[in-house]
């Protein structure tokens, strides 16, 4: 049952017995599950079938909901010595033992591997530079789609500093940098446009700005890391709150620590 004043866009499906709240609109490509009902007082939701969407539409659903995302500003070196630098927000920690991080460069619009991935597979080394507020504009500049022969350090006006145990240089001034050796690459989706390549790297050296290291940990107030939001949005790490993890007493009681 569709309430008065609602609209269902062309190509969408509303199952029998389904109710859509007044004023709600079902977006193109969205589906309401069979038998689903929106109860009074509960916010209406839209359900999307990614298989029915264009890749760019599915992309917007991913980056708009999964945020903030940290940025891996990855530096590599091509076999001919050309330096490469590019940011990726599909990035996170894998585990602490061995210390492993990952990022996922997508394939290009014509299905080719990005220069970063090609360099990592050819050399087995890369550096993940963490982006602080002071590096945001240079990071954005380095994201330009340019030929593999272009040095993005030079393009973005950045100073490079040598790494300790891998060949790719680090970004001078980055609050944190992780030198990595390739562990493995997991290809998802074959070689079609937008397919993913999950790059896992073992961290072999960590560099932290001296003023950002306090009491045995990285001080976020000094490092001022930034992350990605949806669209053109970025997120600062200055607006934070603390929430302690619960403890479990011997009798099984779960409580917040005093």
FITOR-115715 format. One record per residue: residue in one letter; y, x, z of N, C-alpha, C in turn. Coordinates in pm, 1 decimal. Atoms other than C-alpha are relative to their C-alpha. Example, Ala and Ser with C-alpha at 12.3 -4.5 7.8 and 13.67 -1.06 7.14 Angstrom:
A:-119.0:89.0:0.0:-450.0:1230.0:780.0:120.0:90.0:0.0 $
S:-119.0:-82.0:-6.0:-106.0:1367.0:714.0:109.0:-77.0:73.0 $
END
This chain:
X:-117.1:83.4:0.0:0.0:0.0:0.0:123.0:87.6:0.0 $
X:-122.1:-78.4:8.9:336.0:140.4:-101.0:115.3:-85.9:49.1 $
X:-105.9:78.9:-60.8:632.2:23.4:108.1:117.5:-16.0:-94.1 $
X:-116.1:21.5:86.5:950.4:-120.3:-51.0:92.5:121.5:0.2 $
X:-97.0:-110.5:10.5:1191.3:143.5:-180.8:-62.2:134.8:-22.8 $
X:63.6:-128.6:22.1:931.9:417.9:-227.9:-13.1:25.5:-148.1 $
X:17.7:-37.6:139.8:885.7:610.6:-549.3:-120.2:90.1:-13.5 $
X:111.7:-88.0:30.6:573.8:766.5:-693.4:27.5:61.5:-135.5 $
X:-36.8:-67.3:124.2:646.8:1030.1:-957.6:-112.7:-6.7:-101.1 $
X:102.9:5.6:105.1:466.2:1029.9:-1293.2:-108.5:105.0:22.5 $
X:111.9:-94.0:-9.5:121.5:1189.7:-1280.7:-56.0:13.2:139.6 $
X:52.1:-8.9:-135.7:76.4:1145.9:-903.7:-98.9:-112.7:24.4 $
X:100.1:100.1:-31.3:-200.6:947.0:-741.0:15.4:-43.9:143.4 $
X:1.1:54.5:-134.4:-181.8:721.1:-438.2:-128.3:-79.3:13.7 $
X:132.0:62.2:-11.9:-527.8:617.9:-320.5:10.3:-139.8:60.7 $
X:3.1:134.0:-58.4:-621.0:259.4:-228.7:5.0:7.9:152.1 $
X:-7.7:2.5:-145.7:-527.5:178.9:130.7:97.7:100.2:56.1 $
X:-93.9:-101.2:-46.4:-271.6:455.6:146.5:138.1:-61.7:16.0 $
X:-135.3:48.8:-19.7:73.4:384.5:286.0:97.0:116.3:-7.9 $
X:-105.0:-99.8:7.2:384.0:580.3:198.8:121.8:-54.0:72.8 $
X:-111.6:48.1:-81.5:675.8:558.3:442.0:119.7:-34.6:-86.6 $
X:-118.3:38.4:76.3:996.5:385.7:322.2:90.2:119.9:-27.5 $
X:-90.6:-109.0:37.0:1223.3:625.6:133.1:-70.5:127.7:-36.6 $
X:72.5:-123.4:31.2:948.6:881.7:84.3:-23.1:8.9:-149.8 $
X:27.1:-20.2:142.1:887.7:1034.2:-255.8:-118.4:93.5:-14.2 $
X:114.4:-85.7:27.0:562.5:1180.5:-382.1:35.9:92.4:-114.6 $
X:-43.7:-97.2:99.6:639.0:1500.1:-572.7:-100.2:12.0:-114.0 $
X:90.9:-20.9:113.5:495.9:1577.4:-919.0:-113.0:95.3:36.4 $
X:115.5:-85.0:-28.6:146.8:1718.7:-884.4:-58.7:-23.9:137.6 $
X:50.1:24.1:-135.1:108.3:1589.7:-529.0:-102.0:-112.4:-1.9 $
X:100.9:104.6:-10.7:-191.9:1379.4:-430.6:-12.8:-43.6:144.0 $
X:27.0:50.7:-133.5:-246.7:1157.2:-128.8:-149.5:-23.2:10.1 $
X:145.4:4.1:-11.1:-604.3:1184.5:-6.6:-51.0:-143.0:13.2 $
X:58.1:134.3:-8.8:-830.6:878.5:-42.5:-13.1:-44.5:144.9 $
X:15.2:55.2:-133.9:-811.6:658.9:263.8:104.1:49.4:98.8 $
X:-99.7:-51.7:-92.9:-519.5:847.2:413.2:103.7:-105.8:29.1 $
X:-101.5:97.5:-35.7:-264.6:642.3:601.2:105.7:68.7:83.4 $
X:-109.2:-54.0:-79.2:74.9:738.1:734.9:33.4:-101.6:108.2 $
X:-21.1:93.0:-110.2:104.5:580.8:1077.4:148.6:-12.8:32.5 $
X:-140.4:18.1:-37.4:434.3:433.1:1201.0:44.9:106.5:99.5 $
X:-53.9:-98.8:-93.0:651.9:694.4:1370.8:-46.2:141.3:-26.7 $
X:47.6:-134.5:33.0:466.0:988.1:1215.5:58.6:40.0:-134.4 $
X:-64.2:-45.9:122.7:645.3:1192.8:953.6:-99.2:2.6:-115.3 $
X:85.9:-0.5:117.7:505.0:1148.2:605.9:-20.7:142.3:-49.6 $
X:28.9:-129.9:58.3:342.2:1448.0:438.3:-39.1:-16.8:-145.2 $
X:41.3:-2.7:139.5:276.7:1540.8:79.0:-118.2:94.2:-13.1 $
X:117.4:-83.1:22.2:-57.0:1679.0:-35.5:0.6:46.7:-145.1 $
X:-3.5:-58.0:133.4:-76.6:1914.4:-332.7:-135.6:60.1:-35.4 $
X:119.2:-63.2:53.9:-373.0:2017.7:-543.4:46.0:118.9:-84.2 $
X:-48.8:-115.6:76.1:-293.6:2376.5:-655.6:-54.7:7.2:-141.7 $
X:59.3:-5.3:134.0:-529.7:2336.6:-951.4:76.8:-85.4:-99.4 $
X:-75.8:87.6:87.7:-299.8:2066.5:-1088.9:143.2:48.4:-22.3 $
X:-136.4:-50.8:7.3:14.0:2277.2:-1056.6:9.4:121.4:-91.5 $
X:-26.8:-124.9:71.2:167.5:2545.8:-1272.1:3.4:113.2:101.8 $
X:1.0:-111.5:-95.0:131.3:2892.8:-1113.7:132.1:17.0:74.5 $
X:-127.9:-18.1:-66.8:504.7:2908.1:-1041.2:22.6:-104.2:108.2 $
X:-12.1:104.1:-101.2:489.2:2577.8:-852.9:-85.7:33.2:122.0 $
X:86.7:-41.0:-111.0:195.9:2703.3:-644.2:63.8:115.4:75.9 $
X:-68.6:-114.2:-61.5:392.1:3024.1:-579.2:107.9:-47.8:97.3 $
X:-106.7:49.9:-86.2:684.6:2825.9:-436.7:-56.5:-61.8:127.9 $
X:62.2:56.5:-119.1:450.7:2639.4:-201.3:-45.2:109.6:96.7 $
X:46.3:-110.2:-84.6:315.2:2971.5:-73.3:115.9:69.9:69.7 $
X:-107.9:-78.9:-60.8:638.2:3162.9:-21.3:95.6:-85.0:83.3 $
X:-87.2:86.2:-78.2:824.5:2859.7:113.4:-57.4:-36.7:134.6 $
X:64.5:35.5:-125.7:571.6:2794.2:387.6:-42.2:118.7:83.1 $
X:49.5:-118.3:-72.8:441.8:3139.9:476.8:115.3:98.1:14.1 $
X:-115.6:-85.7:-24.4:742.7:3313.2:626.6:32.8:-0.8:149.1 $
X:-51.9:-115.0:74.9:901.8:3525.9:748.7:-111.6:97.1:-36.1 $
X:98.2:-98.1:44.7:710.1:3789.7:556.9:60.2:139.1:6.3 $
X:-50.1:-136.6:-0.8:751.8:4160.8:628.7:-2.5:59.3:-140.3 $
X:-12.0:-59.8:132.2:840.9:4382.8:334.9:-59.7:140.9:-0.1 $
X:53.2:-135.1:22.6:632.0:4680.4:223.3:79.5:60.0:-116.0 $
X:-78.2:-69.3:102.7:869.0:4908.5:33.8:-83.0:121.7:-38.5 $
X:107.2:-95.4:28.9:602.5:5113.5:-139.1:46.7:109.5:-96.3 $
X:-30.5:-113.7:87.9:665.8:5460.1:-278.8:-129.9:64.2:-46.8 $
X:116.6:-63.7:61.7:415.3:5617.6:-516.7:48.7:105.9:-98.0 $
X:-30.3:-100.1:102.4:400.3:5900.3:-766.8:-102.4:-16.0:-112.0 $
X:89.0:9.5:115.8:256.9:5867.8:-1118.4:-67.7:134.8:-23.4 $
X:67.3:-127.9:28.2:11.2:6131.8:-1241.9:90.9:103.5:-65.0 $
X:-90.8:-95.6:63.9:296.5:6285.6:-1445.5:114.5:42.9:91.2 $
X:-101.1:-39.8:-97.4:511.8:6318.3:-1131.9:116.5:-95.5:15.2 $
X:-109.5:96.1:-10.9:745.1:6021.5:-1187.2:-10.2:-77.2:131.7 $
X:-2.0:73.3:-126.3:848.3:5864.4:-856.9:21.6:-149.6:-26.2 $
X:-11.1:144.5:12.9:815.3:5489.3:-814.5:25.4:-59.2:137.9 $
X:-30.4:66.7:-127.0:953.0:5259.9:-546.0:19.5:-148.4:-26.6 $
X:-8.9:144.6:23.3:909.2:4881.7:-522.6:-35.0:-75.3:128.0 $
X:28.3:79.8:-120.3:912.6:4611.2:-250.9:-103.7:-110.0:-26.6 $
X:100.8:105.6:7.2:627.0:4367.6:-182.4:-2.3:-74.0:134.0 $
X:0.5:76.3:-125.5:635.4:4084.8:71.6:-135.2:-62.4:30.5 $
X:136.4:36.6:-34.6:264.7:4005.9:51.0:-59.5:123.1:68.6 $
X:21.7:-125.8:-72.9:203.3:4263.6:324.7:-29.6:-29.8:146.5 $
X:27.9:16.2:-142.1:46.9:4288.0:670.1:-90.4:112.4:52.0 $
X:93.8:-92.0:-65.8:-169.3:4485.5:916.8:-141.0:-54.0:-20.7 $
X:140.5:39.3:10.3:-545.9:4482.4:866.8:-71.7:23.3:132.4 $
X:64.8:-32.0:-126.8:-672.8:4658.9:1178.8:59.2:128.1:56.7 $
X:-52.6:-117.9:-68.1:-596.1:4932.4:1429.6:-97.8:117.4:1.3 $
X:97.6:-107.7:-4.5:-920.5:5131.8:1411.8:-101.5:-14.6:-113.6 $
X:-109.8:-94.0:22.3:-896.2:5287.8:1165.6:128.7:-75.1:-31.5 $
X:-125.1:70.4:29.6:-526.1:5201.6:1135.8:13.7:-26.5:-149.0 $
X:4.0:39.7:140.5:-513.5:5009.2:810.1:103.6:-108.4:-25.4 $
X:-95.2:101.6:41.6:-241.3:4813.1:634.2:-29.7:-39.6:-143.9 $
X:26.0:44.3:136.0:-241.1:4616.9:310.5:123.7:-64.5:-60.4 $
X:-100.6:75.1:73.5:-8.8:4483.9:45.7:-65.9:-47.0:-129.0 $
X:66.3:61.1:114.9:-80.4:4274.9:-262.3:96.4:-17.8:-116.7 $
X:-80.6:17.8:120.8:102.4:4336.5:-589.6:-68.4:-95.6:-97.2 $
X:54.3:92.9:99.2:54.8:4049.8:-834.6:4.1:63.6:-138.7 $
X:-7.6:-45.2:138.9:-16.0:4108.1:-1199.9:124.5:-58.5:-66.9 $
X:-121.7:39.3:68.6:275.3:4077.3:-1438.8:-22.2:-126.8:-82.2 $
X:6.6:123.0:79.0:354.8:3777.8:-1660.7:-94.4:11.5:-118.6 $
X:95.5:-18.0:110.4:137.4:3929.9:-1934.0:-134.5:53.7:48.4 $
X:130.1:-36.6:-56.5:-149.1:4016.8:-1696.6:-21.0:147.3:25.7 $
X:15.3:-143.2:-22.2:-83.1:4390.5:-1670.1:17.9:36.4:147.9 $
X:-20.2:-51.0:-135.3:-98.3:4592.2:-1348.8:143.2:52.0:14.8 $
X:-131.4:-56.1:-26.0:233.7:4681.1:-1190.2:-11.8:150.8:17.4 $
X:1.4:-146.7:-6.5:332.5:5048.2:-1187.0:-49.6:49.7:134.9 $
X:43.6:-41.1:-133.8:278.8:5070.2:-811.3:-151.6:4.1:8.7 $
X:145.8:5.8:-7.0:-84.6:4961.7:-839.1:-63.4:106.4:-88.6 $
X:55.5:-101.2:90.1:-151.3:5185.8:-1138.3:8.9:138.6:62.3 $
X:-16.7:-130.9:-63.9:-14.8:5485.5:-946.7:-94.9:17.7:118.3 $
X:89.1:-8.0:-116.6:-211.7:5405.4:-630.7:-144.5:22.5:-44.6 $
X:137.6:-16.7:46.7:-537.5:5371.9:-824.3:-21.7:137.7:-61.9 $
X:14.1:-130.4:65.3:-469.9:5694.9:-1014.2:3.4:115.1:99.4 $
X:-20.4:-113.6:-92.2:-368.2:5909.3:-714.6:-63.2:-20.2:137.0 $
X:61.0:27.3:-130.0:-515.2:5736.0:-409.3:93.8:14.2:117.5 $
X:-96.1:-20.4:-108.4:-192.8:5772.7:-207.3:122.7:-90.1:-18.3 $
X:-126.3:73.8:3.1:116.6:5571.6:-116.2:64.6:5.5:137.8 $
X:-74.0:9.7:-125.8:382.5:5531.1:150.8:60.6:-138.5:9.2 $
X:-66.7:126.9:-25.8:492.5:5200.7:300.3:121.6:28.7:86.9 $
X:-125.3:-16.4:-72.6:857.4:5226.1:403.3:42.9:-137.0:51.5 $
X:-46.4:125.4:-58.0:984.4:4955.7:638.7:149.2:-13.9:-30.2 $
X:-138.8:23.8:39.1:1312.9:4798.0:529.9:82.5:-44.5:120.4 $
X:-95.9:39.5:-102.1:1596.4:4791.7:782.0:120.2:-65.6:-65.8 $
X:-116.6:68.8:54.8:1920.4:4599.8:742.3:84.5:92.6:-88.2 $
X:-83.9:-94.0:75.4:2094.3:4913.1:614.5:-54.7:27.5:-139.7 $
X:61.5:-30.4:130.1:1851.6:4941.8:321.2:-19.1:-123.0:-89.4 $
X:32.5:123.6:71.4:1847.0:4577.9:204.2:48.0:2.8:-145.2 $
X:-51.6:4.0:136.8:2069.6:4614.8:-102.5:-72.3:99.2:-90.6 $
X:73.1:-98.8:79.6:1896.9:4932.5:-219.7:-142.0:-47.6:-27.7 $
X:134.8:55.0:19.4:1559.0:4766.7:-168.0:-0.1:-103.0:-111.9 $
X:-8.6:101.5:104.4:1666.5:4471.7:-381.2:20.2:65.3:-136.7 $
X:-26.4:-68.8:126.5:1795.1:4708.5:-650.8:-128.3:62.4:-55.2 $
X:123.2:-65.4:44.4:1460.0:4886.5:-660.7:-104.9:-98.6:-50.6 $
X:96.4:100.1:45.7:1284.0:4556.9:-738.6:16.9:-34.6:-147.1 $
X:-24.3:30.1:141.5:1426.8:4548.9:-1092.7:-122.1:37.3:-84.2 $
X:111.7:-27.2:90.5:1164.6:4531.3:-1366.5:45.7:99.5:-106.0 $
X:-40.9:-106.9:90.9:1209.8:4861.5:-1546.6:-123.8:73.5:-51.1 $
X:111.4:-74.5:57.8:994.1:5098.2:-1749.9:-63.9:92.7:103.8 $
X:73.4:-86.2:-93.4:731.0:5309.4:-1575.0:61.0:139.9:9.2 $
X:-61.9:-133.2:1.0:932.2:5620.7:-1664.7:126.1:7.0:85.8 $
X:-122.3:3.2:-80.1:1226.8:5509.9:-1446.3:-31.5:34.3:145.2 $
X:11.8:-38.2:-140.3:1262.5:5670.2:-1102.3:86.8:-96.4:82.0 $
X:-77.0:99.1:-76.0:1363.2:5385.6:-867.8:77.3:60.5:115.9 $
X:-82.1:-67.5:-102.0:1482.2:5630.1:-601.9:137.8:28.5:-59.0 $
X:-126.2:-30.2:66.8:1746.8:5744.3:-847.7:72.5:-128.2:-39.8 $
X:-59.0:126.1:42.9:1804.1:5392.6:-979.1:76.2:-67.4:113.0 $
X:-60.8:66.6:-115.3:1884.3:5261.0:-630.3:92.1:91.7:79.6 $
X:-87.7:-93.6:-70.2:2080.5:5570.3:-526.7:-53.1:41.5:135.5 $
X:63.6:-32.4:-127.6:1833.1:5658.1:-252.6:-38.4:147.3:9.6 $
X:46.9:-135.1:-25.7:1754.8:5992.0:-96.6:-147.8:-4.5:39.0 $
X:142.2:-9.7:-34.6:1387.3:6084.1:-81.9:-21.0:118.4:92.7 $
X:34.6:-110.4:-88.7:1235.3:6298.3:188.3:-150.7:22.1:-8.2 $
X:143.4:-25.5:18.6:895.0:6471.7:165.5:-86.2:-64.1:108.9 $
X:98.9:46.6:-97.3:593.3:6315.5:331.3:-74.8:120.7:54.4 $
X:69.2:-111.1:-66.1:366.5:6524.0:552.0:-134.6:31.4:-63.3 $
X:135.2:-25.8:47.5:16.4:6476.1:408.7:-34.5:-72.3:-130.4 $
X:23.0:62.5:130.4:53.5:6262.5:93.9:112.4:41.9:-94.0 $
X:-97.0:-46.1:98.3:238.5:6337.3:-228.2:123.1:-89.8:-14.5 $
X:-118.8:84.1:15.7:467.0:6030.0:-256.1:101.9:25.8:111.1 $
X:-102.3:-22.3:-102.1:799.0:6083.8:-76.6:30.2:-127.0:77.8 $
X:-46.1:113.3:-79.4:945.2:5860.8:192.0:145.8:-30.3:-34.3 $
X:-140.9:35.9:14.3:1276.7:5676.3:183.9:75.1:55.2:119.9 $
X:-79.5:-54.8:-109.2:1523.2:5877.8:389.9:83.0:-112.8:61.7 $
X:-75.5:103.7:-68.3:1678.4:5651.7:651.3:-79.0:-124.5:32.9 $
X:83.0:115.0:-35.3:1397.1:5397.5:663.2:-38.2:11.5:147.3 $
X:28.4:-9.1:-143.7:1338.4:5310.4:1030.7:-144.0:38.5:32.2 $
X:141.7:-31.7:-19.3:958.7:5340.1:995.3:-61.7:23.5:-137.1 $
X:72.6:-22.9:125.4:729.6:5479.8:726.9:-144.7:35.0:32.5 $
X:143.3:-22.4:-19.1:350.8:5485.9:696.1:-57.3:71.7:-122.0 $
X:69.6:-70.8:107.9:179.8:5749.6:485.6:-143.9:-50.7:-3.7 $
X:132.1:62.2:12.2:-143.3:5604.3:350.7:-84.7:65.1:-108.7 $
X:98.3:-33.4:103.0:-456.3:5701.4:161.9:-76.5:-127.2:-33.9 $
X:64.5:122.5:46.9:-622.1:5433.5:-46.9:-139.4:-14.9:59.0 $
X:134.1:32.8:-48.7:-923.3:5268.0:117.1:-76.2:-78.2:-106.5 $
X:61.2:77.4:108.8:-998.2:5007.0:-148.9:101.0:-95.7:-59.5 $
X:-79.9:102.7:66.4:-848.9:4760.8:-393.2:-91.9:-118.5:-28.9 $
X:74.9:122.6:25.3:-972.9:4401.9:-406.4:77.0:-81.1:-103.7 $
X:-64.7:75.1:106.9:-892.0:4223.7:-732.2:-37.0:-147.7:12.0 $
X:19.8:144.2:-13.8:-848.8:3845.7:-706.4:60.1:-70.0:-121.8 $
X:-51.7:74.2:113.8:-817.2:3624.7:-1013.6:-8.8:72.3:-133.1 $
X:16.9:-72.2:126.1:-913.8:3881.4:-1276.6:129.8:61.0:-47.9 $
X:-119.2:-61.5:56.6:-642.5:3997.6:-1512.9:97.5:-103.6:-55.6 $
X:-92.1:102.5:47.9:-462.2:3669.2:-1567.5:136.8:18.2:66.2 $
X:-133.6:-10.7:-59.5:-86.3:3646.9:-1501.3:3.5:-60.0:140.1 $
X:-10.7:48.7:-136.7:-11.2:3610.0:-1131.5:-120.3:27.6:85.9 $
X:116.4:-36.7:-80.9:-354.6:3731.6:-1020.2:39.9:107.6:100.1 $
X:-36.8:-92.7:-106.3:-355.1:3945.2:-707.0:-90.5:120.8:8.1 $
X:74.2:-124.6:-22.0:-464.0:4295.8:-619.9:29.2:45.4:142.5 $
X:-19.6:-34.3:-141.3:-509.7:4354.0:-246.5:-28.5:148.2:20.8 $
X:11.3:-144.7:-19.0:-445.8:4721.3:-170.8:-8.9:30.4:148.6 $
X:18.1:-38.6:-139.8:-584.0:4848.1:160.4:14.8:150.6:12.3 $
X:-21.6:-142.3:-18.9:-466.4:5185.1:286.9:-18.6:41.6:144.6 $
X:15.6:-57.2:-133.7:-564.1:5398.2:584.2:125.1:79.9:33.7 $
X:-122.2:-68.7:-40.6:-256.1:5516.4:771.3:-35.7:138.5:54.4 $
X:30.8:-137.2:-41.7:-264.3:5895.7:807.8:118.2:68.7:70.0 $
X:-117.6:-48.3:-72.8:90.1:5957.0:937.0:97.9:-116.4:16.3 $
X:-104.0:99.5:-24.1:361.6:5740.4:1091.1:128.7:72.8:35.9 $
X:-131.3:-58.5:-28.3:730.6:5831.4:1092.9:90.1:-109.8:55.8 $
X:-89.3:96.3:-64.4:972.2:5651.8:1327.0:133.9:67.9:25.5 $
X:-132.1:-54.5:-28.9:1347.9:5707.3:1347.8:10.5:29.8:148.7 $
X:-1.6:-45.0:-139.1:1410.0:5900.3:1670.7:70.9:-98.5:91.8 $
X:-73.9:91.5:-86.8:1664.6:5652.3:1801.9:-67.1:-136.3:12.4 $
X:71.1:127.7:-6.2:1425.8:5361.5:1737.8:-125.9:8.2:85.4 $
X:119.4:-17.9:-83.5:1151.1:5505.6:1962.2:41.2:2.8:146.4 $
X:-40.1:10.8:-140.1:1196.5:5393.4:2322.1:-115.9:-51.2:84.9 $
X:102.9:41.7:-94.8:953.4:5369.7:2611.2:-136.2:-20.2:-65.2 $
X:132.0:2.0:60.6:652.4:5435.5:2391.1:-21.2:-107.9:-103.5 $
X:14.4:102.0:103.1:724.1:5169.4:2129.9:122.0:-1.2:-90.7 $
X:-111.0:11.4:94.0:943.7:5088.6:1831.3:95.1:-108.0:48.8 $
X:-102.5:91.4:-49.8:1268.0:4923.2:1941.4:57.1:-79.6:-117.8 $
X:-44.6:84.5:110.3:1337.9:4630.3:1709.4:151.5:-10.5:-6.2 $
X:-145.4:10.1:-0.9:1702.1:4617.2:1819.3:65.2:117.5:-71.5 $
X:-52.2:-117.3:70.5:1748.1:4962.9:1667.7:-51.4:2.0:-143.5 $
X:58.6:-3.2:134.5:1507.9:4943.0:1370.6:56.4:-110.6:-88.8 $
X:-58.3:113.9:72.8:1647.3:4602.0:1266.6:-71.4:-28.5:-132.3 $
X:78.2:32.0:119.4:1367.7:4525.2:1024.3:42.8:-135.4:-57.2 $
X:-27.1:127.9:65.2:1419.5:4247.3:771.6:-127.1:-48.9:-68.3 $
X:115.3:58.9:67.3:1171.7:4009.5:610.3:46.2:-95.0:-108.4 $
X:-30.0:93.2:108.2:1151.4:3769.1:319.0:-22.5:-143.3:45.0 $
X:20.2:142.6:-15.6:1191.7:3395.4:324.4:-37.9:-57.6:-135.5 $
X:24.0:60.0:130.1:1162.9:3151.2:35.9:117.6:23.5:-92.7 $
X:-107.6:-20.2:97.0:1362.1:3196.1:-283.6:70.4:133.1:19.4 $
X:-79.4:-121.4:-18.7:1644.5:3446.3:-234.8:27.4:30.5:146.7 $
X:-29.4:-16.2:-142.6:1639.0:3420.4:144.9:-66.6:123.1:60.4 $
X:53.2:-108.2:-82.7:1591.6:3713.2:380.7:19.2:-37.8:146.1 $
X:-2.0:33.6:-141.5:1536.0:3706.3:755.0:24.3:126.7:82.6 $
X:-21.6:-110.2:-94.4:1673.3:3935.6:1026.5:-94.4:-14.9:118.3 $
X:85.6:4.6:-118.9:1473.0:4025.2:1337.8:82.0:3.9:128.7 $
X:-85.7:-1.7:-118.6:1769.7:3998.6:1574.0:-12.0:-127.7:82.4 $
X:15.3:126.6:-70.9:1698.6:3635.8:1665.7:-146.2:-15.6:39.4 $
X:139.0:-0.2:-45.5:1381.5:3656.9:1875.5:-10.2:-68.6:136.5 $
X:24.7:48.6:-134.8:1224.5:3504.1:2184.2:-133.2:55.4:46.5 $
X:122.2:-55.2:-57.4:952.1:3626.0:2419.8:-86.6:-112.8:54.4 $
X:95.7:97.4:-51.1:639.9:3428.8:2506.6:-124.8:76.1:41.7 $
X:114.5:-75.5:-50.0:375.7:3580.6:2729.5:-131.9:-70.7:-29.9 $
X:132.3:55.3:28.1:8.3:3535.6:2648.2:-62.2:-50.8:129.3 $
X:63.9:51.6:-121.0:-197.2:3326.4:2891.2:-109.7:93.4:50.6 $
X:110.7:-74.8:-59.7:-448.1:3478.6:3130.6:-107.5:-99.6:42.7 $
X:112.4:84.0:-41.1:-791.4:3342.8:3222.6:-50.3:47.7:135.0 $
X:46.8:-33.3:-134.6:-882.6:3337.2:3591.5:-153.1:3.6:3.8 $
X:146.4:-5.4:-11.1:-1240.8:3409.1:3710.2:-67.4:-136.8:-5.0 $
X:59.6:133.7:2.3:-1295.4:3035.7:3749.3:17.0:-72.3:-132.8 $
X:-17.5:59.4:131.5:-1202.8:2974.4:3385.4:134.0:-67.0:-22.9 $
X:-132.4:62.9:13.3:-852.6:2842.2:3452.2:88.7:84.4:-90.6 $
X:-92.7:-67.9:89.7:-609.0:2930.8:3175.5:142.7:-29.3:46.8 $
X:-136.3:18.9:-50.4:-252.1:2986.4:3294.1:90.0:109.6:-52.4 $
X:-96.4:-102.7:35.5:64.7:3174.1:3213.8:14.5:96.5:117.9 $
X:-14.1:-95.9:-109.4:110.8:3494.5:3415.5:124.7:-28.5:81.1 $
X:-113.9:26.8:-89.0:342.9:3468.4:3714.5:114.6:95.3:-33.8 $
END
